[in-house]
Amino acid sequence: MDDKNIKSILENALEEQISASEVNLLPAIRSHFVAGNKSLLQQGKHMNKVFTKRLVLSALIVIVVLTMALITPQGRAFAQNLLQFFVRADSNTLPVPTEKPVTSVELTPGIPHAPKTPQPARGVFSDQCGDFSTPTCTVEEIREKVNFTVKELSTIPEGMYFIGATGGPDSIFLLYEFENNSGGLTVDEERWTGKPAEGTSEVGASATVEEVRIGNLTGEYYRGSFWMRSGDSVTTWDPNFQAETLRWIEAGISYTLRYDFTTQMPLGKAGLVALAEHMSTEPVAKLPIPASATPESNESGLKDIFNLNISQAEELAGLKLVLPSRLPEFLSFLGAKYEPETKVVKVFYIWQEPYMNGLTVSQQVVSGLDDCAICDIVEGDSIALGQENGPMIVGTDSNLETVEIGNGTGQYVTGVWKGTDCCGWVWDSEPFIQTLRWQINDRAFELQYAGSDLGKVDLIAVAEGLR
């Protein structure tokens, strides 16, 4: 932008907000200095006139700059880039590191196997306090392991429970979750180095980051997140992603609250600020986690659902099951179930942590679409939900794909229907839930995976390995 353009922007901005005829700052500024410096004026009128004119010019420049910053789109955009605690990316996409390929193991179909050693835990305190996905230490225990002030929520949102703490000498992590696994809140506390931590502070180029007051401190808040589907080469900024983040600095410590929600209502800027303003250095009484929220009970509940072995399921269904000959090494057979209403057999392979995640392999012998419960995926309206037979209905914005499976084709989609308070059921393309359906001769198949460690390519590999 050249000098003429800058001058034009400044002049137009001022003229739109304050008419030039209404601006007459010179008398007021001159009178202020003349009243206090009459003797100086008498001694050197010429010098003081020059000084006064320069002062007036400086004042006008300051006013113009402030006007531009507060009023013009260019100024607002410029101000949005001046972030203290986050880093604005140059675009709304970021490259992602190359993922390690999933290691699979050979199986004898139908014969249960034990998973290999799970992936090593992360975090310096993981041996004593668990991984970030399942922290186990209390706040009091984590305070004893570090030499900086650790704060915790003094007021825990209704329906949310403290899960645990973990971390390392220079940073700690607190996890709070809802009982129904529909979201939660994390608190990250680490020594402030004077700049945002690389890899954890990026926001999209179009992100709206708002400055907020937390008591007498300044913080920054935004809604949104970078996200990706497995196999994508970039992450994409979504301003409507169901996540809110607040960060501020106090006494050399960076505090970050991140609230992830699915079926829950957003806390909003005011809600997160209220939590931040009441962080406590004293022990906080916490309600015990309901038994239904513990991983052990989740596993037990799944065992109650998938309570058959392979032979029992085959006997009830009256058919020989086709099962995976290769599976990712972290999955292991949990059990099977038979649904007599639809004549579908489901076999569940569980992931170790958290216990609710895993792969469901479903199959059904069909003679036509009318008697098939797991045939086809079609885009449509949510009013068709609830039907037992017929195709799976997904949203018109679901990015439903046709994929190759061996010599045939299938359908792949990510996401699930979610209820809202304002707009009924809406399709959420959540990559945590993936569905793959296809048909071979008179048998229909469905693979459904809940988790983030497998992607489309991995599910297709499992499908092609059914024997």
N, C-alpha and C positions, 0 to 999 in steps of 0.2 A: 504494500500500500504506500503510494507516494505522499509527499507533503500536502499537495492539493486535495487529495482524497481525505486525508486526516482533517484538514481544515474544514472541508465541506461537511464531514460527519459531525464535527464539534458544533459548527454553526447551526446546522439543521436541528440537532438535538436540543440545543438551547432555545432556539426559536419556537420549537414545538411545545416545550414545557413552559417557558417564560418569554413573553413578548419582549422584543428588544426595547420597545418604548417604555416598558415598565422597569427596566433595569437601570439604575442610576446610583452606583455604589460610590462614585468618586467623592461626592460631598460628605457622606458619612465617614468615609475613611480619612479624608483630609481634615475634617473637623476634629476627629479623635486625636490626630497627631498635632494639629495646630494648637489645640487647647493646652496641651501639656508641654509644648515646646515653642512658646511665643518668642522667648528670648533667642532661641536658636534661629528662628525664622528671621528675626530682625538682623542677626549677625550674618546670615548667609542664605538669603532668599533663593538665590539661584540653585545652590547645592541641594536645599531641602525640596525644591520643586522636582528636581530630577529624582531624588530618593523616593518622594511620594508617588510619582508616576510609576516607578519601578515596583513599588509595593502594591499599587493598585493592579498592575499587570500580573504580578504573582498571584494575587488573590483571585483574579479572574481565571487564571489558568487552573488553580486548584478547584474552583467551582465547576469549570468545564470538565475537568477530569472526573470529579465526583458525579456530575450529571451523566457523563458517558457510562460510568461504572454502574450507576443505579437505574438508568432509564433505558438506554439503547440496547437492542439485542446483541450488538457486538460487545458492549460492556458486560452484559450479563453472562455471555459465553466466556468472556475473559475471566470474570470472577469465578465461574464454575471450575476453571482449570487450576485455580489457586487452592489446592487441597493440602491440608496439613498432615493428615493421618492416612491417606490413601493415595494410590497412584492411578491417574487416568490413562488408560491405554490409548494408543493412536487410532484404534478402530474398535468395532464391536465384536471382533473375533480375535482369538489368540491361538497360536499353535500349541499342540499338546505333545508331551514326550511320547516316544514310541513305546507302546505297551509290550510287556513281556508276553510271549505266547503262552496260552494255557497248556499245562502239562497234563496229558491224559494217560490213563492206565488201561491195560487190556483186561477184559472181564470175561467170565463164562456166563452168558446171559441167564438170568434167573438165580444165580448163585450169589448170595450176599457177600460183600467184601468190606474190609475195614479200610478207612481212608489212611493215606500216608500222613506223616507228621505235618500238622498244620503250619501255615506260614508263620515265621517268627514274629513275635510282638515288637511294636515300635515304641520308642520312648526310653529315656534313661532309667526311669523308675518302673519300667514295665514288669520287672521280676517281682517287685513288692506291691505295685499298685495297678497292674494290668495295662492293657493296650488302650488306645484312645477310643476304640469302639466299645470296650467294656471296662471302664475304670473301676477300681475296687476300693481305693483308700478313702478315708474320711477327710474332711477339710482339716481337722485337727492334726491328723497324721501327715498330710501334705505340708502343713505349716512348719512342722518340725524338720522337714527335709530341705527347706530353703531358707535363705537369710534375707529375704525381703518381705514386705507386708503383703499378706494374702487376704483379699476380701471375698465375701460370698453374698448371695442374695439374702437379705433379711426378710423379704416377702416373696414367697414362691407362688407363681400363678396357680389358680385353682385347677385341680386335676393333674398337676405336674409334680413329679417326685425327683428328689436328688438321687442320682445313680451312683456317682463316685468321682474321685479325683485321681489324676496322674500327671506326668510331665517330666521335668528335669530340673537341674539346679537353677537355671535362669528363666524358666517359663513353666507355668502350671496350667492345667486344663480341668474345668469342672463341667459335669454333664447332668442336665435335668431333662426328664422325658415324661410324656403323657403315658398313662397306663395302657391305652389302646394302640401304642406305637404310631400315632398320627402326627408326630412331630416332637419338638423339644427345643431346649435352649442350652447353648454352650457359653462358657465364660473362659476366655483366654487372658492370662495375665503374664506379662513378660517385661524385662527391662527395656526401657526405651533408649534406643541408640541415636536418636535424633532424626531418624527417617523411617518411613514405613518398611516393614519386613518384606523382602522380595518373595514373590510367589504366594503371598497371603493377603495382599492389599490392593490388587488390581481391580478397577471398575471399568465398565465399558465407556467408550468415547461419548456415548449419549446418556450416560447415567446421570440422574439428578441427585447430587450429594448436597444435603442441607446442613448448615451450621446450626447447632443447638446449644443451649445453656444447660449445664448440669451443676446446679448450685452456682458457685462463682467460677466454674471452669467452662471451657469451650470444648465441644465435641462435634463429631460429624456423623450424620445418619443417612442411610439410603436403603431403598428396597430394590431387590433384583439379584441376579447372580449369573455368572458364566456357567453354562451347562453343555453337555454333549451326550450323544448316543454312543454306545460302544462301537468302535470302528471308525468314528469320525476323526479327521485329521486336525480339526480345530474345535475350540469351544466357542459358543456364541452367547453374547450378552442378551438376557431376557429381563426387561424392566418389570415384568409382571410375575417373575418367578416367586414362589411362595417362601421368601426368605427376607428377613430384615436385619440390618447390621448397624451397630452403634459403637463408636470408638472414642476414647478420650484419654488424656494423660494426667496422672496425678502423682506427685512426688517421685518422678522418674520412672513410673511404672505405666505401661500401656495396658488399658483394659478394653476388651472387645466382647460385646454381647452380640450373639447371632441367634436369631429366633427362626427356626424352620417349622413351617406349619403346612398341613394338608387339608384335613377336614376341620381344623380349628380356625377361629377368627384371627386375623392379624392383631398384634398388640399395637401397632402404629408407633409413630415417632414419640407421642406423649407417653405411651405405655412403657416403652423401653427407657426413656429418660427417667420416668418414675422409679423403675427398678434400679437404675444406675445411681440415682440420688440417695437410695437407701441401702447401698452396699455396706456390709458390716465386717468389722475386724474381730467381733466377738462371736462365740459359738451361737449358732442358730438352731432352735428346736425344729426338728423335721418329722413329718408324719411317716410312719413305716410304709414301705412299698407293699401294696397288696400282693398276696400270693399269686394272683393271676398275671401279675406283671413280671414275674421272675423268669429267666430263661429256662429253669428246670421245669416249671409248670407248663411253659409253652411246648417243650419237648414232650412232656407227658400228655398234653392235650392232643398233639399230633399223633402220638402213638395210639391214643384212643380212637382217632379217626381212621388212620391207616393201620388197622389191627389185624390184617391178614398176612400170611406168608404167600409166596408165589403159588404154591400148590393149591392152597385154599381158594385163592382168587380165580385160578384157572378152573377149578371144579365148579364154583358158583356160576362163572360165565360160560362154561361149556366150550372153551376154546383154549388153544395153546397160545400163550402170550408171546409177542415179539418184543424183545427187550434190548437195551444198549449192550453192545460188545465193547465199547470204549466210553469212558467217562472221565471228566476232570478229576484229578487226584483228590481234591478236597471234598468231593461228594461221596456219600455212602448210603446204602439201602436202609430205609427206615421201616417201610411196610407198604401194604397194598389195601385197596378198598374196592368193593363192587357196588354199583348203583343199580338196583334191579329196575327202577322206573325207566332209566334210559339205556340200560344194559352196557354201561361204560365201565371199564376197569381202569383204575388209576393207581400208579406206582410212584411212591415218593422217595426221592433221594435227597438227603438232608445235608446242609452245610453246617459246620460245627458252630460258628458264631456269626450272627445271632441264630438261635435255633429255628426261628420261623422261616428263614431263607432256605431255598432249595429248588429242585427241579421236579416237576410232576410230569410223568409220561402217561398219557391217556390213549385208549384205543377202543374201537367198537366195530363190530361186524355190521355192515349196512347193505340194504338192498335198494335204497333210494334216499333222496334228500328228506323225504317226509318223515323217515324214522331215524334220522341222524342227529345226534346232539352235539357233535363236534365237527361237523362239515362246514367248510367255507367261512369266510369273514367278509362282511359287506359293510359299506358305509351307509349310515342311516340316522334315524332320529331316536332319541332315548326312550320314546314312548313304547318302543318295541322290546324294551328290557323285560326280563322276567320269564320269557318263554323257555321251556325246557328243551324242545327240539328246534331244529332250524339253525340257520347261520348265526355266528357271533356278530352282534351289531357294534360298530365302532363309529366315532364321530367323523363327520365329513372333512375335518381338518386333521385326521389321524396319521396321515402319511403312510397309508396302507401300501405294502409292497408285494409284488409277485417275485418269488425267488426260485432258483433252480435247486432241486434236491435229487441228486443222482441224475437219472434220465427223465425225471418228471419235474413238476413245478409245485410250489406251495405258496402260502400266504404268510407274511410276517408283519407284525405291528407291535408297537410299544405303547403302553398307557392303560388307563382304566377310567370308567365313569366315576365322577365325584359329584356329590350333592352340594349345592350352594344355597345360601339364604335368599339371594336375590333372583337367581336365574334358573332354578331347577337343576337338572342334571346336565353337566358339561363334561366333555371329553378332555382328560388331562394326559398329554403324551409323556407321561412319566417313564423314563428309561429304566426305572427299577423293576417294572413289570413288562415282560416280553412274552409274546405268544406266537407260535408257529403251528400252522395246520396244513395238512396235505392228505392225499388219499392214494392208496395203492390197491388196485383191483377192488375187492369187496370190503376193504378195511380202511377206516378213517383213523387218523392219528392227530394228536395234539401234544406239543411240548410247551409248557409254561414255566418260566423261570422268574423267581423273585430274588433279586440281588443285583450287585453291580460288577461281578467278576466275570460274567460271561456276556457275549454279544451275539449278534446275528450269525456270524461265521461259526462260532462255537456251537450254537444250537443246530445249525445245518449239519455240522460234523457229527453230532450225536444222532440226528435223524438218519443220516446215511449209514450209520453203524448199527442200526437196529437189526437184530437177527432172531 
